[in-house]
Amino acid sequence: MLTDYQRKVLRILYNYKGGRRRFPTIHELTVKTGKHKPDVTAALDALITAQYIHWEDKSDTTHIVILEGWEREAEKPKLPKAPPLVQQNDLSYWTQY
């Protein structure tokens, strides 16, 4: 499962490539995420390890290949189910609120 920051970097890469037809530089990633260069490179390394991106030549971000643009469904945390709503008559809205 990706951390929030790793998910943010992945979405920035995906959207930036779709909108500008190129990947952001490391400096642009630091500006967009508000983190420092070591944090950005650690997130990119984690995305490589989790096989969301492929980045063989790490001299420049132009060599990044996105393998998956979204977090995998099986890895998303499950939300607890909400309790069922109790059916009440229409008058309860006006009398209980």
C-alpha positions in Angstrom: 0.0 0.0 0.0 1.3 3.4 -0.9 1.7 6.2 1.6 -0.2 9.4 1.0 3.0 11.1 -0.2 3.9 8.3 -2.6 0.3 8.4 -4.0 0.6 12.2 -4.4 3.9 11.9 -6.4 2.4 9.2 -8.6 -0.7 11.3 -9.4 1.5 14.3 -10.1 3.6 12.3 -12.5 0.5 10.9 -14.2 -1.4 14.2 -14.5 1.7 16.2 -15.5 2.5 13.8 -18.3 -1.1 13.9 -19.5 -1.3 17.7 -19.4 2.1 18.8 -20.5 3.3 15.7 -22.5 6.4 15.5 -20.3 7.4 14.5 -16.8 8.1 17.2 -14.2 11.7 17.7 -13.2 12.9 16.8 -9.7 12.8 20.5 -8.9 9.2 20.8 -10.1 8.2 17.8 -8.0 9.8 19.5 -4.9 7.8 22.6 -5.6 4.5 20.8 -6.2 4.8 18.5 -3.2 6.4 21.0 -0.8 9.1 18.4 0.2 12.8 18.4 -0.3 14.8 16.5 -2.9 15.7 13.5 -0.7 12.0 13.0 0.1 11.0 13.1 -3.6 13.7 10.6 -4.6 12.7 8.3 -1.7 9.1 8.4 -3.0 10.2 7.7 -6.5 12.4 4.8 -5.3 9.4 3.4 -3.4 7.2 3.6 -6.6 9.9 1.7 -8.4 10.0 -1.0 -5.8 6.2 -1.3 -5.8 6.4 -1.5 -9.6 4.2 1.6 -10.3 6.9 3.2 -12.4 10.0 2.0 -14.2 13.0 4.4 -14.2 16.2 2.7 -15.4 18.2 5.8 -16.4 18.0 8.0 -13.3 19.9 10.9 -14.8 16.6 12.7 -15.7 12.9 12.2 -15.1 12.2 12.1 -18.8 13.2 8.4 -18.7 10.3 7.5 -16.3 7.7 5.0 -17.6 4.5 4.8 -15.6 3.3 1.2 -15.3 0.2 2.0 -13.2 -1.3 5.4 -12.7 -3.5 4.6 -9.8 -3.1 2.6 -6.6 -4.1 -1.0 -7.0 -7.7 -1.9 -5.8 -6.5 -4.8 -3.6 -4.1 -2.5 -1.7 -6.6 0.3 -0.8 -7.7 0.3 2.8 -11.3 -1.0 3.3 -13.7 1.6 4.7 -16.0 0.4 7.5 -19.6 0.0 6.4 -22.0 2.6 7.7 -24.9 1.4 9.8 -28.2 1.2 8.0 -30.4 4.3 8.2 -33.6 3.9 10.2 -36.7 4.6 8.2 -38.9 7.1 9.9 -42.1 8.8 8.7 -41.9 12.1 6.9 -43.1 14.0 10.0 -40.0 13.1 12.0 -37.9 15.5 10.0 -40.0 18.5 11.1 -40.4 17.4 14.7 -36.9 16.2 15.6 -34.7 18.9 14.0 
